[in-house]
Amino acid sequence: LENSRNPNFHCFISAEVRQLFFLTFPDESIFNVCKLVMGFLSASHEAPRIKASCFLKKAEYVAGETVSGYVECNVEREMKGVSNVLIMLKGEVEMLGFKTEENKSVKARETCESVPILANEKVLREFPNHVWDVVGRCRFNFEFTLPLGAPSSCKNEVHTKSDDLFANIVYGIHLRITMKGGKRHYPVETNGHFRIISPIPRIEEKVKEHTLPVRTFKIKNAGNIIAQITSLSAYQADSDCELHLEMINDSSADVSGIEVS
């Protein structure tokens, strides 16, 4: 905006929707009007001001039990354009990997991936008028029944010469606010993490030997190395996994060692 002593001050405001407004106002009110218009434009894309805390009856559940508790929301001010509030129970595998350069301790490349394994959601509250007018604290009760086959929470890590791999199974309660029209969603952080203990499943099928296909490794200008693995079709948890590896060195290459992983 340019300063002007003209009693009629003209300004142009270009909105994000690429429409052009032409305004004519007296000097004493122009800045208040501009604040109002710019506030409207920024508020249309502003995330809702809300904080949430999740309270669970316990921190550890057995697969098949019901996860119950309540979410306490603290709304800082009236929110307009709100369609509903969703609560979600999510389980996922979080994977983190570091690729280390050979003969170096510097971690050269990091990979991060999240794979969902359980998802269930419910609408906590709908707003037909698209206005959340209750300012302050409000509480929502919830419950989710866990599936019997939900895998146990766990943390695993594997380290090799060139890789450091971490994989965790985690569960938590999450909130999400859906705005009018359903095109915009805002996640709300909670502290609703919990653990699942899953009983060891029984092996229903008959256990038998299982032979994997023959693998052939070609060595340039030297011949082939042939390998085949025989194992059981199923193993009980906490039992030893025995494998039978048969290899034929049909090449002129000298094999210094065999690594099985």
PLY file of the C-alpha trace (Angstrom):
ply
format ascii 1.0
element vertex 261
property float x
property float y
property float z
element edge 260
property int vertex1
property int vertex2
end_header
0.00 0.00 0.00
1.34 3.43 -0.88
0.91 6.37 1.46
-1.35 9.15 0.17
-2.74 12.43 1.50
-5.73 12.19 -0.77
-8.92 11.86 1.36
-9.97 9.05 -0.93
-7.35 6.36 -0.84
-7.36 3.71 -3.58
-5.78 0.29 -3.17
-5.75 -3.01 -5.01
-5.69 -6.35 -3.14
-4.94 -9.51 -5.10
-6.42 -12.53 -3.38
-5.10 -16.07 -3.62
-8.10 -17.00 -5.77
-6.70 -14.58 -8.36
-9.60 -12.13 -8.12
-8.94 -8.38 -8.06
-10.71 -6.05 -5.66
-10.98 -2.25 -6.11
-11.68 -0.34 -2.89
-12.29 3.35 -2.17
-12.20 4.42 1.50
-11.54 7.53 3.57
-8.05 7.89 5.00
-8.97 7.16 8.63
-10.52 3.75 7.96
-8.36 2.28 5.20
-5.89 0.48 7.47
-8.63 -1.11 9.59
-10.43 -2.32 6.47
-7.22 -3.72 5.00
-6.48 -5.59 8.23
-9.97 -7.06 8.10
-9.67 -8.18 4.48
-6.15 -9.59 4.85
-7.20 -11.36 8.04
-10.07 -13.01 6.19
-7.78 -14.17 3.38
-5.20 -15.67 5.75
-7.79 -17.24 8.04
-9.31 -19.14 5.15
-6.19 -21.36 5.06
-5.21 -21.19 8.73
-5.07 -24.44 10.69
-7.62 -24.68 13.53
-6.23 -23.61 16.88
-6.89 -26.64 19.02
-4.86 -28.79 21.41
-5.80 -32.32 22.39
-4.78 -34.88 25.00
-5.74 -38.55 24.97
-6.43 -40.50 28.18
-6.57 -44.31 27.95
-7.79 -46.71 30.63
-4.51 -48.57 30.36
-1.33 -48.42 28.30
-1.24 -52.07 27.19
-3.95 -54.20 25.59
-4.30 -57.80 24.44
-5.42 -58.36 20.85
-9.22 -58.70 20.84
-9.75 -56.34 23.80
-11.49 -52.94 23.63
-9.36 -49.79 23.71
-11.34 -47.14 25.57
-10.79 -43.71 27.00
-11.51 -40.09 26.20
-10.00 -37.18 24.31
-9.90 -33.74 25.91
-9.80 -30.85 23.42
-8.87 -27.28 24.27
-10.28 -24.91 21.65
-8.62 -21.49 21.70
-11.32 -19.66 19.73
-14.45 -20.20 17.69
-13.71 -22.11 14.47
-15.71 -21.66 11.29
-15.86 -23.94 8.27
-15.53 -27.14 10.34
-17.35 -30.22 9.08
-16.47 -32.87 11.68
-13.88 -34.27 14.07
-12.62 -37.80 13.44
-10.84 -40.09 15.87
-8.64 -42.83 14.43
-6.94 -45.90 15.81
-3.86 -46.51 13.69
-1.26 -49.24 13.67
1.75 -49.07 11.41
5.22 -50.40 10.81
7.80 -47.64 11.00
10.98 -48.46 9.12
14.21 -46.51 9.25
17.39 -47.47 7.42
20.90 -46.10 7.15
23.15 -47.04 4.26
26.78 -46.81 5.30
29.56 -46.44 2.78
32.07 -49.26 2.85
34.99 -48.75 5.25
33.44 -45.49 6.48
31.55 -44.68 9.68
29.62 -41.81 8.07
25.97 -42.66 7.42
25.59 -41.78 3.78
21.91 -42.29 3.07
18.78 -42.46 5.20
15.49 -44.07 4.20
12.24 -43.77 6.12
8.97 -45.53 5.39
5.67 -46.14 7.16
3.35 -49.04 6.27
-0.19 -49.13 7.76
-1.33 -52.45 9.25
-4.45 -51.36 11.14
-6.86 -48.44 10.64
-10.24 -47.72 12.18
-11.99 -44.37 12.49
-15.16 -42.87 13.95
-16.81 -39.46 13.85
-16.60 -37.87 17.30
-18.73 -34.86 16.45
-20.34 -33.32 13.40
-21.02 -29.62 12.88
-24.12 -29.14 10.66
-23.68 -25.35 10.77
-19.92 -25.67 10.17
-19.11 -23.69 13.33
-17.29 -25.01 16.41
-18.60 -22.42 18.85
-17.66 -24.12 22.14
-14.50 -22.32 23.25
-12.44 -23.91 26.02
-12.28 -27.56 27.10
-14.56 -30.32 25.83
-14.37 -34.10 26.24
-15.18 -36.95 23.85
-15.40 -40.59 24.93
-14.39 -43.35 22.51
-13.75 -47.07 22.24
-12.31 -49.39 19.59
-12.32 -53.19 19.55
-8.96 -54.62 18.48
-8.91 -57.48 15.97
-7.75 -60.83 17.30
-4.98 -60.97 14.72
-3.44 -57.60 15.55
0.36 -58.08 15.69
2.20 -57.29 18.89
3.99 -54.01 19.42
7.71 -54.50 19.01
11.02 -52.90 18.18
13.54 -54.66 15.96
16.89 -53.73 14.53
19.34 -55.42 12.18
22.93 -54.38 11.58
25.18 -55.53 8.74
28.44 -54.28 7.31
26.71 -51.73 5.13
23.22 -51.28 6.64
21.56 -50.32 9.91
17.86 -51.18 9.79
15.17 -50.42 12.36
11.52 -51.55 12.23
8.92 -50.84 14.91
5.25 -51.81 15.16
3.45 -48.93 16.87
-0.17 -48.08 17.73
-1.85 -44.83 18.65
-5.00 -42.71 18.82
-5.12 -39.75 16.41
-7.49 -36.85 15.75
-8.30 -35.16 12.45
-10.45 -32.12 11.73
-12.26 -32.08 8.39
-13.15 -28.68 6.98
-16.25 -27.79 4.98
-16.26 -29.47 1.57
-13.94 -32.28 2.76
-10.95 -31.04 0.75
-8.86 -29.89 3.69
-7.91 -32.01 6.70
-5.87 -30.98 9.75
-4.28 -33.63 11.99
-4.26 -32.86 15.71
-1.42 -34.30 17.77
-2.30 -36.41 20.79
-0.31 -38.48 23.27
-2.48 -41.57 22.73
0.19 -44.22 22.16
-0.35 -47.72 23.53
1.02 -51.26 23.20
-0.62 -54.45 21.97
0.28 -57.95 23.16
-0.84 -60.66 20.77
-0.92 -64.31 21.88
1.19 -66.76 19.91
-1.08 -68.20 17.23
-1.33 -71.94 16.82
-0.19 -73.52 13.58
-3.39 -74.80 12.02
-1.89 -76.48 8.97
0.21 -79.63 8.87
3.90 -78.81 8.99
5.94 -80.32 6.20
9.22 -79.82 4.43
9.29 -77.06 1.87
11.97 -76.83 -0.82
12.65 -73.45 -2.39
13.41 -73.16 -6.12
16.99 -73.75 -7.24
18.98 -70.54 -7.51
21.86 -70.25 -9.95
24.52 -67.57 -9.57
26.53 -66.91 -12.70
30.13 -65.87 -12.27
31.58 -64.10 -15.25
34.03 -66.29 -17.19
34.13 -68.78 -14.29
30.91 -70.85 -14.34
27.95 -71.20 -12.00
27.25 -71.71 -8.30
24.00 -73.55 -7.62
22.12 -73.30 -4.31
18.95 -74.79 -2.89
17.33 -74.39 0.54
14.99 -76.84 2.29
13.00 -75.72 5.33
9.74 -76.42 7.15
6.56 -74.79 5.87
5.87 -73.20 9.30
7.67 -72.52 12.58
6.34 -71.89 16.05
7.42 -68.64 17.70
10.37 -68.99 20.09
11.54 -72.17 18.32
14.75 -72.71 16.37
14.51 -72.22 12.62
16.54 -74.99 11.02
17.40 -74.80 7.32
19.18 -77.21 5.00
21.38 -75.46 2.42
22.87 -77.42 -0.46
25.39 -75.73 -2.75
27.29 -76.94 -5.82
30.31 -74.98 -6.97
30.24 -75.67 -10.69
32.82 -73.02 -11.42
36.51 -72.33 -11.27
36.07 -69.67 -8.60
37.37 -70.21 -5.08
34.62 -69.73 -2.45
36.06 -68.29 0.77
32.83 -68.29 2.82
29.03 -68.55 2.83
26.81 -65.98 4.56
23.18 -66.80 5.30
20.77 -64.05 6.41
0 1
1 2
2 3
3 4
4 5
5 6
6 7
7 8
8 9
9 10
10 11
11 12
12 13
13 14
14 15
15 16
16 17
17 18
18 19
19 20
20 21
21 22
22 23
23 24
24 25
25 26
26 27
27 28
28 29
29 30
30 31
31 32
32 33
33 34
34 35
35 36
36 37
37 38
38 39
39 40
40 41
41 42
42 43
43 44
44 45
45 46
46 47
47 48
48 49
49 50
50 51
51 52
52 53
53 54
54 55
55 56
56 57
57 58
58 59
59 60
60 61
61 62
62 63
63 64
64 65
65 66
66 67
67 68
68 69
69 70
70 71
71 72
72 73
73 74
74 75
75 76
76 77
77 78
78 79
79 80
80 81
81 82
82 83
83 84
84 85
85 86
86 87
87 88
88 89
89 90
90 91
91 92
92 93
93 94
94 95
95 96
96 97
97 98
98 99
99 100
100 101
101 102
102 103
103 104
104 105
105 106
106 107
107 108
108 109
109 110
110 111
111 112
112 113
113 114
114 115
115 116
116 117
117 118
118 119
119 120
120 121
121 122
122 123
123 124
124 125
125 126
126 127
127 128
128 129
129 130
130 131
131 132
132 133
133 134
134 135
135 136
136 137
137 138
138 139
139 140
140 141
141 142
142 143
143 144
144 145
145 146
146 147
147 148
148 149
149 150
150 151
151 152
152 153
153 154
154 155
155 156
156 157
157 158
158 159
159 160
160 161
161 162
162 163
163 164
164 165
165 166
166 167
167 168
168 169
169 170
170 171
171 172
172 173
173 174
174 175
175 176
176 177
177 178
178 179
179 180
180 181
181 182
182 183
183 184
184 185
185 186
186 187
187 188
188 189
189 190
190 191
191 192
192 193
193 194
194 195
195 196
196 197
197 198
198 199
199 200
200 201
201 202
202 203
203 204
204 205
205 206
206 207
207 208
208 209
209 210
210 211
211 212
212 213
213 214
214 215
215 216
216 217
217 218
218 219
219 220
220 221
221 222
222 223
223 224
224 225
225 226
226 227
227 228
228 229
229 230
230 231
231 232
232 233
233 234
234 235
235 236
236 237
237 238
238 239
239 240
240 241
241 242
242 243
243 244
244 245
245 246
246 247
247 248
248 249
249 250
250 251
251 252
252 253
253 254
254 255
255 256
256 257
257 258
258 259
259 260
